[in-house]
Amino acid sequence: MENLENQNIQENENLENKSTQNNISNIEKQKLKEYRETIRLLQKSLERNYNNIDIYYIRAKSKYTLRLYKEAIEDFNKVIELDKKHYSSHYYKALSYMSMSDYNKALEGFNKLIEIGHKTAEIYHYKAVANSILGKFEEAIKDYDNVIELDRSYYGVYMDRAIAKMKLKLYDDAVLDFDEAIKINSKDLLALSNRALIKMYQQKYQEAIKDLDVAINLDNVDYYLYYNRGVAKVNIELNQEAILDLNAAIEILQSNIDLDNPHLFYIYYNRGKVYKKLNNYDNAMKDFENALKINKKDDDIYNDIAMLQFIQKKYDEALDNVEKALDINVSNYLSYLNRFKIRYEMNKDLMDEEMMMQELYPDLENAYKYSNESIKQDILELAKKNKIASKFVSDKNISK
């Protein structure tokens, strides 16, 4: 009986909500109808009062409300012809361009507003947003500076400036802005999660984990928070804890039926690498295979599978996966280095030194060619330990 009563209450609430939504929808439709009627009547008024600034402005605002932005801009331009410093027309004209994603034109509008004396925090903020969207982050930061100078309490400005600084890799400065954003709102998820990302870039993993702990307490159904915390824990060898976080990220995506999410590839891939570090090769391979179902175009994962098979002495399968990696990317030093290691192990007891030189030297050469300076030294050290050391090391003018 109690369940039936609860069900009736829920059904009544649903009906009330549906009725409310319908009423809102009807009100909106009525308003839109009124705006269209206003435009029709104003057209007739303009036939009698061609240069009436108020009529043009009201019609422009009505068109703006109806999202007829191009037509609205034409009317705002007519107002501006009649009054070059008409604030509202410049303002809504710029916003119209923003709504049309024409950010360069929007910037012209905001700059014009500043030129005619409207140096407000709001205008500089809009200008900063437009510059950010256009990738002009240095200009955006200057605009955000102006916002803060005019109104330090302007909503979201520290967050927005911090993100612009992140784009320019000004991580220390960005952290200071995130600090300010979090002082204003200690529950700011975006600030906490982005500050954690910077800490990870800076290899300050413990600090990143602290921010992510707070963020997860605030929102425990955001898979990306668990994923980032898992990656941070991997980097300080908290591997078992990392797996729990990566498990949580996968469970959230699966429960949301978000199986096409591109991050799912990286979650499986990274969990596979953790399992590999823990010598849990079966689970590692399962995760690598699940990752490949999502993305078969990542050469690094084929290399990881190859080296997992290499550890298990499945040399033919390992070699096949390195070839797949090279089919995707011929400039990855790791593929050549891994192929060298696999072929060396396969043939070290079968080939003499001269044959080994002919067969394996090109892979070591390519690995060296495509690697950075620190990796080059590792390759030379590897070369010194095998049969083709003499030629390769001497070719690089490195003494043994």
Secondary structure per residue as TSV (DSSP state, phi and psi in degrees):
chain	resnum	aa	ss	phi	psi
A	1	M	-	360.0	-43.2
A	2	E	H	-63.5	-39.9
A	3	N	H	-63.4	-38.7
A	4	L	H	-65.4	-40.9
A	5	E	H	-62.1	-45.0
A	6	N	H	-60.6	-39.3
A	7	Q	H	-63.8	-42.4
A	8	N	H	-64.2	-40.3
A	9	I	H	-60.5	-44.7
A	10	Q	H	-63.4	-42.2
A	11	E	H	-64.0	-39.8
A	12	N	H	-63.5	-41.4
A	13	E	H	-62.8	-41.6
A	14	N	H	-62.4	-41.6
A	15	L	H	-64.4	-41.1
A	16	E	H	-63.3	-43.4
A	17	N	H	-62.6	-42.6
A	18	K	H	-64.0	-40.9
A	19	S	H	-63.3	-42.5
A	20	T	H	-61.7	-44.8
A	21	Q	H	-62.0	-41.1
A	22	N	H	-63.9	-39.2
A	23	N	H	-63.5	-44.1
A	24	I	H	-61.2	-44.6
A	25	S	H	-61.2	-41.7
A	26	N	H	-65.5	-38.7
A	27	I	H	-63.3	-43.7
A	28	E	H	-62.9	-42.5
A	29	K	H	-62.6	-39.7
A	30	Q	H	-64.3	-41.8
A	31	K	H	-63.1	-44.2
A	32	L	H	-61.7	-39.4
A	33	K	H	-61.6	-41.2
A	34	E	H	-65.0	-40.3
A	35	Y	H	-63.3	-40.2
A	36	R	H	-64.9	-40.1
A	37	E	H	-65.8	-39.0
A	38	T	H	-59.6	-45.3
A	39	I	H	-60.1	-42.3
A	40	R	H	-62.5	-44.1
A	41	L	H	-68.5	-37.9
A	42	L	H	-66.4	-32.6
A	43	Q	H	-60.2	-40.7
A	44	K	H	-67.4	-37.6
A	45	S	H	-64.9	-37.8
A	46	L	H	-66.6	-26.7
A	47	E	H	-63.7	-27.9
A	48	R	H	-96.6	-27.3
A	49	N	-	-129.7	74.1
A	50	Y	T	-60.5	-34.9
A	51	N	T	-106.9	30.1
A	52	N	-	-81.9	110.5
A	53	I	H	-64.1	-37.1
A	54	D	H	-65.6	-39.7
A	55	I	H	-65.4	-45.3
A	56	Y	H	-60.2	-41.2
A	57	Y	H	-68.0	-44.1
A	58	I	H	-63.3	-40.6
A	59	R	H	-66.2	-39.6
A	60	A	H	-61.1	-44.7
A	61	K	H	-64.8	-37.4
A	62	S	H	-64.3	-43.2
A	63	K	H	-66.0	-38.4
A	64	Y	H	-60.6	-44.3
A	65	T	H	-62.6	-35.5
A	66	L	T	-82.2	4.3
A	67	R	T	64.0	26.5
A	68	L	-	-91.5	70.1
A	69	Y	H	-66.3	-40.8
A	70	K	H	-62.3	-44.5
A	71	E	H	-66.8	-37.8
A	72	A	H	-61.7	-43.7
A	73	I	H	-59.9	-38.9
A	74	E	H	-59.1	-42.6
A	75	D	H	-72.2	-38.5
A	76	F	H	-61.8	-38.5
A	77	N	H	-62.6	-37.3
A	78	K	H	-65.4	-39.6
A	79	V	H	-62.2	-44.5
A	80	I	H	-65.4	-33.4
A	81	E	H	-59.8	-39.1
A	82	L	H	-82.2	-27.4
A	83	D	-	-146.7	96.9
A	84	K	T	-63.0	-17.8
A	85	K	T	-111.8	25.7
A	86	H	-	-70.6	101.9
A	87	Y	H	-56.4	-53.5
A	88	S	H	-61.3	-35.4
A	89	S	H	-69.6	-44.3
A	90	H	H	-59.7	-40.9
A	91	Y	H	-64.5	-53.2
A	92	Y	H	-73.9	-25.3
A	93	K	H	-64.7	-45.5
A	94	A	H	-62.6	-42.2
A	95	L	H	-65.9	-33.0
A	96	S	H	-61.9	-44.7
A	97	Y	H	-64.2	-36.9
A	98	M	H	-60.3	-45.0
A	99	S	H	-65.2	-27.3
A	100	M	T	-89.4	2.5
A	101	S	T	63.4	24.7
A	102	D	-	-98.5	81.4
A	103	Y	H	-74.9	-27.3
A	104	N	H	-66.6	-42.5
A	105	K	H	-66.2	-37.3
A	106	A	H	-61.6	-42.2
A	107	L	H	-60.7	-40.9
A	108	E	H	-57.5	-41.3
A	109	G	H	-65.9	-44.6
A	110	F	H	-67.0	-38.5
A	111	N	H	-63.0	-36.2
A	112	K	H	-65.6	-40.4
A	113	L	H	-61.1	-41.6
A	114	I	H	-65.8	-39.8
A	115	E	H	-61.8	-37.0
A	116	I	T	-90.6	11.7
A	117	G	T	107.7	5.3
A	118	H	-	-99.4	70.8
A	119	K	-	-89.8	74.1
A	120	T	-	-105.9	160.4
A	121	A	H	-59.8	-38.7
A	122	E	H	-62.3	-45.5
A	123	I	H	-65.4	-44.7
A	124	Y	H	-63.1	-33.8
A	125	H	H	-68.2	-44.7
A	126	Y	H	-59.1	-42.2
A	127	K	H	-61.9	-41.8
A	128	A	H	-63.5	-41.4
A	129	V	H	-62.6	-44.8
A	130	A	H	-61.7	-44.0
A	131	N	H	-63.3	-38.6
A	132	S	H	-63.7	-44.9
A	133	I	H	-61.5	-35.5
A	134	L	T	-80.1	-1.5
A	135	G	T	79.5	12.9
A	136	K	-	-92.6	71.1
A	137	F	H	-71.1	-32.2
A	138	E	H	-64.2	-42.9
A	139	E	H	-65.5	-39.8
A	140	A	H	-61.1	-41.7
A	141	I	H	-62.7	-40.0
A	142	K	H	-60.9	-40.7
A	143	D	H	-66.1	-42.1
A	144	Y	H	-63.9	-35.7
A	145	D	H	-58.4	-42.8
A	146	N	H	-65.4	-38.1
A	147	V	H	-59.4	-48.1
A	148	I	H	-65.0	-37.8
A	149	E	H	-63.3	-36.1
A	150	L	H	-84.6	-33.3
A	151	D	-	-157.3	94.8
A	152	R	T	-64.0	-19.5
A	153	S	T	-94.5	6.7
A	154	Y	-	-59.2	128.8
A	155	Y	T	-60.2	125.9
A	156	G	T	78.1	3.0
A	157	V	H	-69.1	-37.7
A	158	Y	H	-66.2	-39.8
A	159	M	H	-60.5	-49.2
A	160	D	H	-63.2	-41.9
A	161	R	H	-66.8	-37.6
A	162	A	H	-61.1	-42.3
A	163	I	H	-65.8	-39.0
A	164	A	H	-61.8	-39.9
A	165	K	H	-68.1	-35.7
A	166	M	H	-59.0	-41.8
A	167	K	H	-61.5	-30.0
A	168	L	T	-92.9	6.3
A	169	K	T	61.1	29.4
A	170	L	-	-89.6	68.1
A	171	Y	H	-66.2	-41.5
A	172	D	H	-62.3	-44.1
A	173	D	H	-65.8	-38.4
A	174	A	H	-63.2	-40.5
A	175	V	H	-59.8	-40.3
A	176	L	H	-61.0	-39.1
A	177	D	H	-70.7	-39.8
A	178	F	H	-62.5	-36.8
A	179	D	H	-57.6	-45.0
A	180	E	H	-64.1	-42.1
A	181	A	H	-61.2	-39.5
A	182	I	H	-74.4	-29.9
A	183	K	H	-62.7	-39.8
A	184	I	H	-70.1	-40.1
A	185	N	-	-142.6	100.8
A	186	S	T	-66.9	-11.1
A	187	K	T	-106.8	22.1
A	188	D	-	-76.8	99.3
A	189	L	H	-60.8	-42.2
A	190	L	H	-63.9	-41.3
A	191	A	H	-66.1	-44.2
A	192	L	H	-63.4	-45.8
A	193	S	H	-70.2	-36.9
A	194	N	H	-72.8	-36.8
A	195	R	H	-63.1	-37.6
A	196	A	H	-62.1	-40.7
A	197	L	H	-60.2	-43.1
A	198	I	H	-63.1	-42.9
A	199	K	H	-58.8	-35.3
A	200	M	H	-69.4	-41.4
A	201	Y	H	-58.6	-36.6
A	202	Q	T	-85.3	3.8
A	203	Q	T	61.9	28.9
A	204	K	-	-99.8	71.0
A	205	Y	H	-69.3	-35.5
A	206	Q	H	-62.4	-42.7
A	207	E	H	-66.3	-38.7
A	208	A	H	-61.4	-43.1
A	209	I	H	-63.1	-38.7
A	210	K	H	-60.5	-44.9
A	211	D	H	-64.0	-41.0
A	212	L	H	-70.3	-31.3
A	213	D	H	-59.3	-47.0
A	214	V	H	-63.8	-44.5
A	215	A	H	-61.4	-42.0
A	216	I	H	-68.7	-34.0
A	217	N	H	-62.9	-30.4
A	218	L	H	-82.8	-32.2
A	219	D	-	-145.9	96.5
A	220	N	T	-92.8	15.9
A	221	V	T	-122.4	18.6
A	222	D	-	-97.4	106.3
A	223	Y	H	-58.5	-33.7
A	224	Y	H	-67.7	-31.6
A	225	L	H	-65.1	-44.3
A	226	Y	H	-65.0	-40.5
A	227	Y	H	-60.6	-49.0
A	228	N	H	-64.2	-39.3
A	229	R	H	-65.9	-37.5
A	230	G	H	-60.6	-44.7
A	231	V	H	-64.5	-41.0
A	232	A	H	-61.0	-41.6
A	233	K	H	-67.8	-35.5
A	234	V	H	-57.6	-40.1
A	235	N	T	-72.3	-12.6
A	236	I	T	-118.1	24.9
A	237	E	T	63.5	24.1
A	238	L	-	-90.0	65.0
A	239	N	H	-68.4	-42.1
A	240	Q	H	-64.8	-41.3
A	241	E	H	-65.7	-37.4
A	242	A	H	-60.9	-41.3
A	243	I	H	-62.2	-39.7
A	244	L	H	-61.1	-41.6
A	245	D	H	-67.8	-41.3
A	246	L	H	-68.2	-35.5
A	247	N	H	-58.7	-45.7
A	248	A	H	-61.7	-41.8
A	249	A	H	-60.7	-44.1
A	250	I	H	-65.5	-43.6
A	251	E	H	-60.7	-39.8
A	252	I	H	-64.5	-44.9
A	253	L	H	-65.1	-39.9
A	254	Q	H	-67.4	-39.3
A	255	S	H	-67.4	-27.7
A	256	N	T	-89.5	3.5
A	257	I	T	50.5	42.2
A	258	D	-	-103.9	55.8
A	259	L	T	-81.3	-7.7
A	260	D	T	-95.7	3.8
A	261	N	-	-62.0	124.7
A	262	P	T	-61.3	-24.0
A	263	H	H	-70.9	-19.1
A	264	L	H	-61.9	-34.3
A	265	F	H	-56.8	-49.2
A	266	Y	H	-69.2	-32.2
A	267	I	H	-67.4	-47.8
A	268	Y	H	-60.9	-44.6
A	269	Y	H	-61.1	-48.0
A	270	N	H	-68.7	-37.3
A	271	R	H	-65.5	-37.6
A	272	G	H	-58.8	-41.4
A	273	K	H	-66.7	-33.8
A	274	V	H	-68.1	-44.4
A	275	Y	H	-59.3	-38.3
A	276	K	H	-62.4	-42.7
A	277	K	H	-61.9	-31.0
A	278	L	T	-88.9	8.9
A	279	N	T	62.7	22.2
A	280	N	-	-94.8	77.7
A	281	Y	H	-70.4	-32.2
A	282	D	H	-64.1	-48.6
A	283	N	H	-67.4	-34.5
A	284	A	H	-60.3	-46.5
A	285	M	H	-65.5	-38.6
A	286	K	H	-60.1	-42.9
A	287	D	H	-68.0	-40.5
A	288	F	H	-61.6	-41.0
A	289	E	H	-66.8	-39.7
A	290	N	H	-63.6	-38.4
A	291	A	H	-63.8	-40.7
A	292	L	H	-66.2	-27.5
A	293	K	H	-64.2	-26.5
A	294	I	H	-89.9	-39.0
A	295	N	-	-147.2	110.4
A	296	K	S	-97.6	9.0
A	297	K	-	-110.1	17.6
A	298	D	-	-104.6	113.0
A	299	D	H	-70.1	-28.0
A	300	D	H	-63.4	-38.2
A	301	I	H	-68.1	-34.5
A	302	Y	H	-64.4	-36.4
A	303	N	H	-65.5	-39.9
A	304	D	H	-65.7	-41.6
A	305	I	H	-62.1	-42.6
A	306	A	H	-59.6	-43.5
A	307	M	H	-75.2	-25.3
A	308	L	H	-66.4	-43.2
A	309	Q	H	-68.4	-32.4
A	310	F	H	-61.7	-44.9
A	311	I	H	-59.1	-36.9
A	312	Q	T	-85.9	5.4
A	313	K	T	62.1	30.6
A	314	K	-	-95.4	71.2
A	315	Y	H	-67.0	-39.5
A	316	D	H	-63.8	-43.6
A	317	E	H	-66.2	-38.4
A	318	A	H	-63.2	-43.4
A	319	L	H	-63.8	-38.8
A	320	D	H	-61.1	-41.0
A	321	N	H	-71.9	-33.0
A	322	V	H	-65.2	-38.5
A	323	E	H	-62.7	-37.8
A	324	K	H	-64.1	-39.0
A	325	A	H	-62.5	-41.8
A	326	L	H	-69.8	-30.1
A	327	D	H	-63.2	-32.1
A	328	I	H	-81.6	-41.0
A	329	N	-	-147.5	111.7
A	330	V	T	-86.7	0.8
A	331	S	T	-111.3	13.6
A	332	N	-	-92.0	112.1
A	333	Y	H	-56.8	-33.1
A	334	L	H	-63.8	-35.5
A	335	S	H	-63.3	-43.5
A	336	Y	H	-67.2	-41.0
A	337	L	H	-64.9	-42.0
A	338	N	H	-66.9	-39.6
A	339	R	H	-64.4	-37.8
A	340	F	H	-60.3	-48.0
A	341	K	H	-62.0	-43.5
A	342	I	H	-65.4	-48.4
A	343	R	H	-68.3	-31.5
A	344	Y	H	-63.6	-47.3
A	345	E	H	-64.6	-36.8
A	346	M	H	-67.9	-29.8
A	347	N	H	-119.5	0.1
A	348	K	T	-61.6	-27.2
A	349	D	T	-100.2	2.3
A	350	L	T	-111.8	-23.4
A	351	M	S	-112.5	147.9
A	352	D	-	-82.8	175.8
A	353	E	H	-61.4	-40.4
A	354	E	H	-66.2	-43.3
A	355	M	H	-66.8	-39.7
A	356	M	H	-59.9	-41.3
A	357	M	H	-59.7	-46.7
A	358	Q	H	-65.6	-40.2
A	359	E	H	-78.1	-42.1
A	360	L	H	-103.9	-20.3
A	361	Y	H	-55.2	-43.6
A	362	P	H	-58.6	-36.6
A	363	D	H	-66.7	-41.6
A	364	L	H	-66.5	-37.5
A	365	E	H	-63.5	-45.3
A	366	N	H	-68.9	-37.6
A	367	A	H	-59.9	-43.4
A	368	Y	H	-65.4	-42.6
A	369	K	H	-61.4	-42.0
A	370	Y	H	-94.2	1.9
A	371	S	S	-96.3	165.4
A	372	N	-	-86.1	178.1
A	373	E	H	-62.4	-41.4
A	374	S	H	-67.2	-36.7
A	375	I	H	-70.7	-34.7
A	376	K	H	-55.9	-40.1
A	377	Q	H	-65.6	-38.3
A	378	D	H	-64.4	-38.5
A	379	I	H	-65.9	-40.7
A	380	L	H	-63.6	-39.3
A	381	E	H	-64.1	-40.1
A	382	L	H	-63.0	-42.0
A	383	A	H	-61.5	-36.0
A	384	K	H	-65.0	-18.2
A	385	K	T	-96.3	3.0
A	386	N	S	-132.8	-179.0
A	387	K	T	-67.9	-20.0
A	388	I	T	-100.7	17.7
A	389	A	H	-59.1	-45.4
A	390	S	H	-56.7	-51.3
A	391	K	H	-69.3	-47.6
A	392	F	H	-62.6	-46.7
A	393	V	H	-66.4	-40.6
A	394	S	H	-68.1	-35.0
A	395	D	H	-62.1	-30.7
A	396	K	T	-91.3	7.2
A	397	N	T	57.2	39.1
A	398	I	-	-113.3	126.9
A	399	S	-	-72.8	145.3
A	400	K	-	-68.7	360.0
